[in-house]
Amino acid sequence: QLQACGGGLVQAGGSLNLSCAVSAHFFSLYSMGWFRQAPGKEREFVAAVDRSGGSADYGDSVKGRVTISRDNAKNAMYLQMNSLKPEDTAVYYCAAKLSLRVIKRADEYNFWGRGTQVTVSS
């Protein structure tokens, strides 16, 4: 089970730190990712991290503004988002898959959490 939290309403230029708590044995064997979906749009890749936390990748629209991290001792993953823009407004989802590598495709993940709403006002 995955549970994302930390969303909210923030002004443009502000920051948010999303968390994803994972109820799973052997969390450290899972690759993790963040995706987002705005109304009327396709689900979009935001960031992903491998199971060790040593490798990560980011979507082009957020690169340089967000940082993904994980704490395997706490069964948790995080997304620090800075310099937020109105176009970052979306529901953000965390996802997991048993894997060695960083996964960017949504259809490769087999576990998804409920999303958390991020709204950025201009």
C-alpha positions as CSV (number, residue, x, y, z in Angstrom):
1,Q,0.0,0.0,0.0
2,L,1.3,3.4,-0.9
3,Q,0.0,6.7,0.5
4,A,1.1,10.1,-0.9
5,C,0.8,13.2,1.2
6,G,2.1,16.7,1.5
7,G,0.2,18.4,-1.3
8,G,-1.5,21.7,-0.8
9,L,-2.0,25.2,-2.1
10,V,1.1,27.3,-2.7
11,Q,1.9,30.5,-4.5
12,A,4.0,30.5,-7.6
13,G,7.7,30.4,-6.7
14,G,7.0,28.5,-3.5
15,S,8.0,25.0,-2.4
16,L,6.4,21.8,-1.3
17,N,7.8,18.5,-0.1
18,L,5.7,15.4,-1.0
19,S,6.0,12.2,0.9
20,C,5.0,8.6,-0.1
21,A,4.7,6.1,2.7
22,V,4.9,2.5,1.7
23,S,3.6,-0.4,3.6
24,A,5.6,-3.2,2.2
25,H,8.2,-5.8,3.2
26,F,11.5,-5.3,1.5
27,F,10.8,-1.7,0.5
28,S,14.5,-1.5,-0.6
29,L,13.8,-3.9,-3.5
30,Y,11.3,-1.5,-5.1
31,S,12.0,1.2,-7.7
32,M,9.8,4.2,-7.0
33,G,8.4,7.0,-9.1
34,W,6.3,10.1,-9.0
35,F,3.8,11.0,-11.7
36,R,1.2,13.7,-12.0
37,Q,-2.1,14.2,-13.8
38,A,-3.8,17.5,-14.5
39,P,-7.4,17.7,-15.4
40,G,-7.9,16.7,-19.1
41,K,-4.3,15.7,-19.5
42,E,-2.3,12.5,-19.7
43,R,-0.5,11.2,-16.7
44,E,3.0,12.7,-16.8
45,F,6.3,11.4,-15.5
46,V,7.8,13.6,-12.8
47,A,10.7,11.7,-11.2
48,A,11.9,8.2,-10.4
49,V,14.6,6.6,-8.2
50,D,16.2,3.2,-8.2
51,R,15.9,0.9,-5.2
52,S,19.1,2.1,-3.6
53,G,18.5,5.8,-4.1
54,G,21.7,6.1,-6.0
55,S,20.2,6.8,-9.4
56,A,17.3,9.1,-10.4
57,D,15.8,10.6,-13.4
58,Y,13.4,13.6,-13.9
59,G,10.8,14.7,-16.4
60,D,11.9,17.6,-18.6
61,S,9.2,19.9,-17.3
62,V,10.5,19.7,-13.7
63,K,14.2,19.1,-14.2
64,G,16.3,21.4,-12.0
65,R,13.3,22.3,-9.8
66,V,12.6,19.0,-8.1
67,T,14.6,16.4,-6.2
68,I,13.5,12.8,-5.5
69,S,14.9,10.9,-2.6
70,R,14.1,7.9,-0.4
71,D,14.7,6.6,3.0
72,N,14.7,2.8,3.0
73,A,14.9,2.7,6.8
74,K,11.6,4.5,6.9
75,N,9.9,2.9,3.9
76,A,9.4,6.4,2.5
77,M,10.0,8.4,-0.7
78,Y,10.0,12.1,-1.1
79,L,9.7,14.8,-3.7
80,Q,11.1,18.2,-2.9
81,M,9.6,20.7,-5.3
82,N,10.9,24.3,-5.6
83,S,10.1,27.3,-7.8
84,L,6.7,25.9,-8.4
85,K,4.7,27.2,-11.3
86,P,0.9,27.2,-12.0
87,E,1.5,24.5,-14.6
88,D,2.7,22.2,-11.9
89,T,-0.9,22.1,-10.6
90,A,-2.0,18.4,-10.7
91,V,-2.7,15.4,-8.6
92,Y,0.6,13.7,-7.8
93,Y,0.9,10.0,-7.5
94,C,3.6,7.7,-6.2
95,A,4.2,4.3,-7.7
96,A,6.4,1.2,-7.0
97,K,7.7,-1.8,-8.8
98,L,10.1,-4.6,-7.9
99,S,13.1,-3.7,-10.0
100,L,16.8,-2.9,-10.1
101,R,16.5,0.1,-12.4
102,V,15.0,3.6,-12.6
103,I,11.6,3.4,-14.3
104,K,10.1,6.3,-16.2
105,R,7.1,4.6,-17.9
106,A,3.9,4.6,-15.9
107,D,2.7,1.4,-17.5
108,E,5.7,-0.5,-16.0
109,Y,4.6,0.2,-12.4
110,N,2.3,-2.2,-10.7
111,F,1.6,-0.5,-7.4
112,W,0.0,2.9,-7.2
113,G,-1.0,5.1,-4.3
114,R,-3.8,7.6,-4.0
115,G,-2.7,11.0,-5.2
116,T,-2.2,14.2,-3.4
117,Q,-3.4,17.5,-4.9
118,V,-0.9,20.2,-5.6
119,T,-2.3,23.6,-6.6
120,V,0.0,26.5,-7.5
121,S,-1.6,29.9,-7.7
122,S,-0.3,32.7,-9.9
